[in-house]
Amino acid sequence: MDRHDGCTSVQHEQRIIEALQMVVDPTPAKVRKTLNSLGYIDERIHGLKQDGKTTRFYLDLRENGGRLCEAGLAAGETTDVTPCVAPATGPFTVQTEEQP
């Protein structure tokens, strides 16, 4: 991940965490709706999967050759979002990830 992606990542993480902390019972549908309300389109939201009372997801934030993605765990007040890396081109897949 380059310097630009690193700076951009922090901004995305803060706004996503703040919004998802307010979601009671974060189901995949509620998480998608919240991410959509922040301007993230469905084509950029991947892997929504409920795991007990939490929902995991990935956001594809690649643009202009960047490799940035975000790995998220929507869990109310303990929501966490961390940067991950995807290939610069081609289909979205996570290459490296820090587990939230």
C-alpha positions as a Markdown table, in Angstrom:
| # | Residue | x | y | z |
|---|---|---|---|---|
| 1 | Met | 0.0 | 0.0 | 0.0 |
| 2 | Asp | 1.4 | 3.4 | -0.9 |
| 3 | Arg | 1.4 | 6.6 | 1.1 |
| 4 | His | -1.7 | 7.9 | -0.5 |
| 5 | Asp | -3.6 | 4.7 | 0.2 |
| 6 | Gly | -2.4 | 4.8 | 3.8 |
| 7 | Cys | -3.8 | 8.4 | 4.4 |
| 8 | Thr | -7.0 | 7.6 | 2.6 |
| 9 | Ser | -7.5 | 4.5 | 4.6 |
| 10 | Val | -7.6 | 6.4 | 7.9 |
| 11 | Gln | -10.4 | 8.7 | 6.6 |
| 12 | His | -12.5 | 5.8 | 5.4 |
| 13 | Glu | -12.0 | 3.8 | 8.6 |
| 14 | Gln | -13.1 | 6.7 | 10.9 |
| 15 | Arg | -16.3 | 7.5 | 9.1 |
| 16 | Ile | -17.3 | 3.8 | 8.6 |
| 17 | Ile | -16.6 | 3.0 | 12.3 |
| 18 | Glu | -18.6 | 6.0 | 13.5 |
| 19 | Ala | -21.6 | 5.1 | 11.3 |
| 20 | Leu | -21.6 | 1.3 | 12.1 |
| 21 | Gln | -21.2 | 1.8 | 15.8 |
| 22 | Met | -24.8 | 3.2 | 15.8 |
| 23 | Val | -26.3 | 0.1 | 14.1 |
| 24 | Val | -28.1 | -2.1 | 16.5 |
| 25 | Asp | -28.1 | -5.8 | 15.5 |
| 26 | Pro | -25.7 | -5.3 | 12.5 |
| 27 | Thr | -27.2 | -7.7 | 10.0 |
| 28 | Pro | -25.7 | -7.8 | 6.4 |
| 29 | Ala | -28.8 | -5.9 | 5.1 |
| 30 | Lys | -28.3 | -3.1 | 7.8 |
| 31 | Val | -24.6 | -2.9 | 7.2 |
| 32 | Arg | -25.1 | -2.6 | 3.4 |
| 33 | Lys | -27.7 | 0.1 | 3.9 |
| 34 | Thr | -25.3 | 2.0 | 6.2 |
| 35 | Leu | -22.4 | 1.7 | 3.8 |
| 36 | Asn | -24.7 | 2.8 | 1.0 |
| 37 | Ser | -25.7 | 5.9 | 3.0 |
| 38 | Leu | -22.0 | 6.8 | 3.2 |
| 39 | Gly | -21.7 | 6.7 | -0.6 |
| 40 | Tyr | -20.3 | 3.2 | -1.0 |
| 41 | Ile | -22.0 | 1.5 | -3.9 |
| 42 | Asp | -23.1 | -2.2 | -3.9 |
| 43 | Glu | -20.4 | -3.1 | -6.5 |
| 44 | Arg | -17.7 | -2.0 | -4.0 |
| 45 | Ile | -19.1 | -4.0 | -1.0 |
| 46 | His | -18.0 | -7.6 | -0.8 |
| 47 | Gly | -18.3 | -10.6 | 1.4 |
| 48 | Leu | -21.1 | -9.5 | 3.7 |
| 49 | Lys | -21.4 | -12.4 | 6.1 |
| 50 | Gln | -23.1 | -12.6 | 9.4 |
| 51 | Asp | -21.2 | -14.4 | 12.2 |
| 52 | Gly | -23.3 | -14.6 | 15.3 |
| 53 | Lys | -24.2 | -11.0 | 16.3 |
| 54 | Thr | -21.6 | -9.4 | 14.0 |
| 55 | Thr | -21.2 | -8.9 | 10.3 |
| 56 | Arg | -17.9 | -9.1 | 8.3 |
| 57 | Phe | -17.4 | -7.3 | 5.1 |
| 58 | Tyr | -14.9 | -5.9 | 2.6 |
| 59 | Leu | -14.9 | -2.6 | 0.7 |
| 60 | Asp | -13.1 | -2.3 | -2.6 |
| 61 | Leu | -11.5 | 1.2 | -2.6 |
| 62 | Arg | -9.1 | 0.7 | -5.5 |
| 63 | Glu | -8.8 | 3.6 | -7.9 |
| 64 | Asn | -6.1 | 5.0 | -10.2 |
| 65 | Gly | -3.8 | 1.9 | -9.7 |
| 66 | Gly | -4.2 | 1.9 | -5.9 |
| 67 | Arg | -4.6 | -1.4 | -4.0 |
| 68 | Leu | -6.6 | -0.2 | -1.0 |
| 69 | Cys | -9.5 | -2.2 | 0.5 |
| 70 | Glu | -10.9 | -2.2 | 4.0 |
| 71 | Ala | -11.8 | -5.3 | 6.1 |
| 72 | Gly | -14.6 | -4.6 | 8.5 |
| 73 | Leu | -16.4 | -6.2 | 11.4 |
| 74 | Ala | -19.7 | -4.5 | 12.3 |
| 75 | Ala | -20.3 | -5.2 | 15.9 |
| 76 | Gly | -22.1 | -2.2 | 17.4 |
| 77 | Glu | -19.8 | -0.3 | 19.8 |
| 78 | Thr | -16.9 | -2.7 | 19.2 |
| 79 | Thr | -17.0 | -2.2 | 15.4 |
| 80 | Asp | -13.6 | -2.2 | 13.7 |
| 81 | Val | -12.3 | -1.5 | 10.2 |
| 82 | Thr | -8.7 | -2.2 | 9.1 |
| 83 | Pro | -6.9 | -1.7 | 5.8 |
| 84 | Cys | -6.2 | -4.5 | 3.4 |
| 85 | Val | -4.6 | -4.9 | 0.0 |
| 86 | Ala | -6.1 | -6.1 | -3.2 |
| 87 | Pro | -4.6 | -6.5 | -6.7 |
| 88 | Ala | -4.4 | -3.1 | -8.5 |
| 89 | Thr | -6.4 | -4.5 | -11.5 |
| 90 | Gly | -8.8 | -7.4 | -12.1 |
| 91 | Pro | -11.4 | -8.9 | -10.0 |
| 92 | Phe | -11.6 | -8.0 | -6.3 |
| 93 | Thr | -9.7 | -10.4 | -4.0 |
| 94 | Val | -8.0 | -9.6 | -0.7 |
| 95 | Gln | -4.2 | -10.3 | -0.8 |
| 96 | Thr | -3.3 | -9.3 | 2.7 |
| 97 | Glu | -5.5 | -8.4 | 5.7 |
| 98 | Glu | -5.2 | -7.4 | 9.3 |
| 99 | Gln | -8.1 | -9.2 | 11.0 |
| 100 | Pro | -10.4 | -6.7 | 12.7 |
